Amino acid sequence: MHERRIFEELKEAPTEARINLNVKLEEQPTIEILKRINEEDKRAIEAVSRELENIAKAVETIVEALSKGGKLIYVGAGTSGRLAVMDAAELLPTFNVGPEMVEAIIAGGPGAVFRPVEGAEDDSEMAIRELKARRLNCGDVVVGISASGRTPFVISALKYAKEVGAKTIAITSNRRGEIVKHADILIAPETGPEIVTGSTRMKAATAQKVILTMMSTATMMKLGRVKSGLMINLTPASEKLRERAKRIIMEEAGVSYEEAGEKLIEAGGNVTLAIIMAKTGLNAEKAKELLKEAGGIPSKAIEIAEAKRGGKS
């Protein structure tokens, strides 16, 4: 009976339907296959555009939580989990935000990023254990991601999050899925059937990737980690990123390449401090005090530095 129920649930999911035009698509010329996939990908982006108001609500909820010391936790299985891990991981070099603020949980653990872990997405208890290990509390936000809207691991995480009073956000391509019942905010791009029937690593995943990137980027902007389109809080952990950091310091502080490099070294690789130092002539310690004065908000600290420089001229 349990298997039959799952069968019926999946049969009703929009992502499990079959596109009639797919019949023998594999026999078409390669360019025709690619054109067809590309057409469907465009539909995924259009579906996301219809969810912008809900994405905005999600961003505002996340910003409020993080600004008060809360944490954002993504939860997903399979492709959804891998996309969650990727988005969370990319926030560190881009905005200097680590797992103390944003974290991702994938069903099956880290090994599931590289290969499927049998039964992981059905392990409801594991989802709860993972959230307990992270000391989830009422000040946090949990984002559950499930294309089908019925993944037990994800649903269990959202249920537990609600029990402890945390805010819950669901990202799904199935408005009729059970996940909807456990979300304070629902983001449900209707991506429809896949080119390869049921393969939600395609359109549904494309929509998820776009939504996660939009949410996290807008959140970081609202938290003052971007100024005039510049990554003023990036972590220069490679040669490429160090050169990008110098360019940001040059553009924001109006200094030479050489001075930008010197300030970056003096600031211990902290781009925000380097900008403040270049703008005001302050040393690293004084720049840290100014950043503290700004409540740790990079863009606000730079604005204070600008005001101080303006007062001197």
C-alpha positions as CSV (number, residue, x, y, z in Angstrom):
1,M,0.0,0.0,0.0
2,H,2.9,2.4,0.9
3,E,4.5,1.8,-2.5
4,R,1.1,2.3,-4.3
5,R,0.6,5.6,-2.5
6,I,4.0,6.9,-3.6
7,F,3.2,5.7,-7.2
8,E,-0.1,7.7,-7.1
9,E,1.6,10.8,-5.7
10,L,4.3,10.8,-8.3
11,K,1.8,10.2,-11.1
12,E,0.0,13.4,-10.1
13,A,3.2,15.5,-9.9
14,P,3.6,17.9,-12.9
15,T,7.3,17.1,-13.1
16,E,6.5,13.4,-13.8
17,A,4.2,14.0,-16.8
18,R,5.4,13.2,-20.3
19,I,5.9,15.7,-23.1
20,N,4.4,14.2,-26.2
21,L,6.9,16.0,-28.4
22,N,9.7,14.0,-26.8
23,V,8.7,10.9,-28.7
24,K,11.8,9.7,-30.5
25,L,13.5,13.1,-29.9
26,E,16.8,11.1,-29.4
27,E,16.6,10.2,-33.1
28,Q,16.7,13.9,-34.2
29,P,19.8,15.8,-35.2
30,T,21.9,16.9,-32.2
31,I,21.1,20.6,-32.9
32,E,17.4,19.9,-32.8
33,I,17.7,18.1,-29.4
34,L,19.7,21.1,-28.0
35,K,17.1,23.6,-29.4
36,R,14.3,21.7,-27.7
37,I,16.2,21.5,-24.3
38,N,16.9,25.2,-24.6
39,E,13.3,26.0,-25.3
40,E,12.3,24.2,-22.1
41,D,15.0,25.9,-20.1
42,K,13.5,29.3,-21.1
43,R,10.2,28.1,-19.7
44,A,11.9,27.4,-16.4
45,I,13.2,31.0,-16.2
46,E,9.7,32.3,-17.1
47,A,8.3,30.2,-14.3
48,V,10.8,31.7,-11.8
49,S,9.8,35.3,-12.9
50,R,6.2,34.5,-11.9
51,E,7.5,33.8,-8.3
52,L,9.4,37.0,-7.7
53,E,7.0,38.3,-5.1
54,N,7.3,35.1,-3.1
55,I,11.1,35.2,-3.5
56,A,11.1,38.7,-2.2
57,K,9.2,37.6,0.9
58,A,11.7,34.9,1.4
59,V,14.6,37.3,1.2
60,E,13.1,39.7,3.6
61,T,12.5,36.9,6.1
62,I,16.1,35.6,5.7
63,V,17.6,39.1,6.1
64,E,15.6,39.7,9.3
65,A,16.8,36.4,10.8
66,L,20.5,36.8,9.8
67,S,20.6,40.4,11.0
68,K,19.5,39.2,14.4
69,G,22.2,36.5,14.6
70,G,20.1,33.7,13.2
71,K,21.2,31.1,10.6
72,L,19.9,30.1,7.2
73,I,19.9,26.3,6.5
74,Y,19.1,24.8,3.2
75,V,17.8,21.2,3.1
76,G,17.6,19.0,0.0
77,A,18.1,15.6,-1.4
78,G,19.7,14.5,-4.7
79,T,20.1,17.3,-7.2
80,S,18.2,19.7,-4.9
81,G,20.7,19.0,-2.1
82,R,23.7,19.4,-4.4
83,L,22.4,22.8,-5.6
84,A,21.9,23.8,-2.0
85,V,25.5,22.8,-1.1
86,M,26.9,24.7,-4.0
87,D,25.0,27.9,-3.2
88,A,26.1,27.8,0.5
89,A,29.7,27.0,-0.4
90,E,29.9,29.8,-2.9
91,L,28.9,32.4,-0.3
92,L,32.3,32.1,1.5
93,P,34.6,33.4,-1.3
94,T,32.0,35.8,-2.7
95,F,30.7,37.4,0.5
96,N,32.9,36.0,3.3
97,V,29.9,34.2,4.7
98,G,30.6,30.7,6.1
99,P,28.6,27.9,7.9
100,E,28.1,30.1,11.0
101,M,25.6,32.0,8.9
102,V,24.5,29.9,6.0
103,E,24.7,26.1,5.8
104,A,23.4,23.3,3.6
105,I,22.2,19.8,4.6
106,I,22.1,17.1,1.9
107,A,20.3,13.8,2.5
108,G,23.0,11.1,2.8
109,G,25.7,13.5,4.0
110,P,28.7,15.0,2.2
111,G,29.3,11.8,0.2
112,A,25.9,12.3,-1.5
113,V,27.3,15.4,-3.3
114,F,29.3,13.1,-5.5
115,R,27.1,9.9,-5.8
116,P,23.6,8.8,-4.8
117,V,23.1,7.4,-1.3
118,E,20.5,4.7,-1.4
119,G,17.4,5.5,0.8
120,A,18.8,8.8,2.0
121,E,15.9,10.9,0.7
122,D,13.5,8.7,2.6
123,D,15.3,9.0,6.0
124,S,13.0,11.4,7.9
125,E,14.8,10.8,11.2
126,M,18.1,11.7,9.8
127,A,16.8,15.2,8.7
128,I,15.8,15.9,12.3
129,R,19.1,14.7,13.7
130,E,21.0,16.9,11.3
131,L,19.0,20.0,12.4
132,K,19.4,19.1,16.1
133,A,23.2,18.8,15.5
134,R,23.1,22.4,14.3
135,R,21.1,23.5,17.3
136,L,18.2,24.9,15.1
137,N,16.2,27.4,17.0
138,C,13.3,29.9,16.6
139,G,15.7,32.6,15.2
140,D,16.7,30.5,12.2
141,V,15.3,29.9,8.7
142,V,15.1,26.5,7.0
143,V,14.7,26.4,3.2
144,G,13.4,23.0,2.0
145,I,14.0,22.2,-1.7
146,S,12.1,19.4,-3.4
147,A,11.1,19.3,-7.1
148,S,8.4,16.8,-6.5
149,G,7.2,18.4,-3.2
150,R,7.1,15.0,-1.5
151,T,10.7,14.2,-0.4
152,P,10.4,12.7,3.1
153,F,13.8,14.0,4.2
154,V,12.9,17.6,3.3
155,I,9.4,17.5,4.6
156,S,10.6,16.1,7.9
157,A,13.1,19.0,8.2
158,L,10.4,21.6,7.6
159,K,8.1,19.9,10.1
160,Y,10.8,19.9,12.8
161,A,11.7,23.5,12.0
162,K,8.1,24.5,12.6
163,E,8.1,22.7,15.9
164,V,11.0,24.8,17.2
165,G,9.5,28.0,15.8
166,A,12.0,28.6,12.9
167,K,10.7,30.2,9.7
168,T,10.2,27.8,6.8
169,I,10.5,28.3,3.1
170,A,9.7,25.7,0.4
171,I,11.0,25.6,-3.1
172,T,9.1,23.1,-5.3
173,S,7.8,22.6,-8.8
174,N,4.7,20.9,-7.4
175,R,2.1,23.1,-5.8
176,R,0.1,20.1,-4.8
177,G,2.9,18.4,-3.0
178,E,2.9,17.8,0.8
179,I,5.8,20.2,1.3
180,V,3.3,23.1,0.7
181,K,1.6,22.3,4.1
182,H,4.8,22.9,6.0
183,A,6.0,26.2,4.5
184,D,5.5,29.7,5.8
185,I,6.6,31.0,2.4
186,L,6.0,28.9,-0.8
187,I,8.1,29.4,-3.9
188,A,6.6,27.1,-6.6
189,P,7.8,27.7,-10.2
190,E,5.6,25.6,-12.4
191,T,8.3,24.1,-14.6
192,G,6.1,21.3,-15.9
193,P,7.2,18.0,-17.6
194,E,10.9,17.4,-18.3
195,I,12.5,16.6,-21.7
196,V,13.6,13.3,-20.1
197,T,10.4,12.3,-18.2
198,G,10.8,12.7,-14.5
199,S,14.5,13.9,-14.7
200,T,14.1,16.9,-12.4
201,R,17.9,17.6,-12.8
202,M,16.8,19.5,-15.9
203,K,14.1,22.3,-15.8
204,A,13.1,22.0,-12.2
205,A,16.8,22.1,-11.1
206,T,17.4,25.1,-13.4
207,A,14.7,27.0,-11.6
208,Q,16.0,25.9,-8.2
209,K,19.5,27.1,-9.1
210,V,18.2,30.5,-10.3
211,I,16.0,31.0,-7.2
212,L,18.8,30.0,-4.7
213,T,21.3,32.4,-6.4
214,M,18.7,35.2,-6.4
215,M,17.8,34.7,-2.8
216,S,21.3,34.5,-1.4
217,T,22.6,37.4,-3.6
218,A,19.7,39.7,-2.7
219,T,20.2,38.7,1.0
220,M,23.8,39.6,0.9
221,M,23.1,42.9,-0.7
222,K,20.5,43.7,2.0
223,L,23.1,42.8,4.6
224,G,25.5,45.4,3.2
225,R,28.0,42.9,1.7
226,V,27.7,44.5,-1.7
227,K,28.3,48.1,-2.6
228,S,27.6,49.6,-6.0
229,G,27.7,46.1,-7.5
230,L,31.1,45.4,-5.9
231,M,32.0,42.4,-3.8
232,I,33.4,44.5,-0.9
233,N,33.5,41.5,1.4
234,L,34.9,38.8,-0.7
235,T,37.6,36.3,0.5
236,P,40.7,36.6,-1.6
237,A,41.6,32.9,-1.4
238,S,43.2,32.5,-4.8
239,E,45.4,34.6,-7.2
240,K,42.3,35.4,-9.3
241,L,40.4,36.6,-6.2
242,R,43.3,38.6,-4.9
243,E,43.5,40.5,-8.2
244,R,39.8,41.0,-8.2
245,A,40.1,42.3,-4.6
246,K,42.7,44.8,-5.7
247,R,40.5,46.0,-8.5
248,I,37.6,46.5,-6.1
249,I,39.8,48.5,-3.7
250,M,41.0,50.6,-6.6
251,E,37.5,51.3,-7.9
252,E,35.9,52.0,-4.5
253,A,38.8,54.0,-2.9
254,G,40.3,55.6,-6.0
255,V,43.8,54.4,-5.4
256,S,46.6,52.9,-7.6
257,Y,47.1,49.2,-8.2
258,E,50.2,49.3,-6.0
259,E,48.5,51.0,-3.1
260,A,45.5,48.6,-3.3
261,G,47.9,45.7,-3.0
262,E,49.6,47.3,0.0
263,K,46.4,48.0,1.8
264,L,45.1,44.5,1.2
265,I,48.2,43.0,2.8
266,E,48.1,45.5,5.7
267,A,44.4,44.5,6.2
268,G,45.3,40.8,6.4
269,G,43.3,40.1,3.2
270,N,40.1,41.9,4.5
271,V,38.8,43.8,1.5
272,T,36.4,46.0,3.5
273,L,39.2,47.0,5.9
274,A,41.5,47.7,3.0
275,I,39.0,50.0,1.4
276,I,38.4,51.9,4.7
277,M,42.2,52.3,5.2
278,A,42.6,53.5,1.7
279,K,39.8,56.0,2.0
280,T,40.7,57.4,5.4
281,G,44.4,56.8,6.0
282,L,43.6,54.8,9.1
283,N,45.6,51.8,10.1
284,A,44.2,48.3,10.4
285,E,43.2,48.6,14.0
286,K,41.4,51.9,13.6
287,A,39.7,50.5,10.5
288,K,38.5,47.6,12.6
289,E,37.1,50.0,15.2
290,L,35.2,51.8,12.5
291,L,33.8,48.5,11.1
292,K,32.7,47.7,14.7
293,E,31.1,51.2,14.9
294,A,29.1,50.3,11.8
295,G,27.8,47.1,13.4
296,G,30.0,44.9,11.3
297,I,28.1,46.0,8.1
298,P,30.8,46.5,5.4
299,S,28.8,49.0,3.2
300,K,27.9,51.1,6.2
301,A,31.5,51.1,7.4
302,I,32.6,52.4,4.0
303,E,29.9,55.1,4.1
304,I,31.2,56.2,7.5
305,A,34.7,56.3,6.1
306,E,33.5,58.4,3.2
307,A,31.8,60.8,5.6
308,K,34.9,61.1,7.8
309,R,37.1,61.8,4.7
310,G,34.5,64.4,3.5
311,G,34.6,66.1,6.9
312,K,38.4,66.5,6.7
313,S,38.4,68.0,3.3
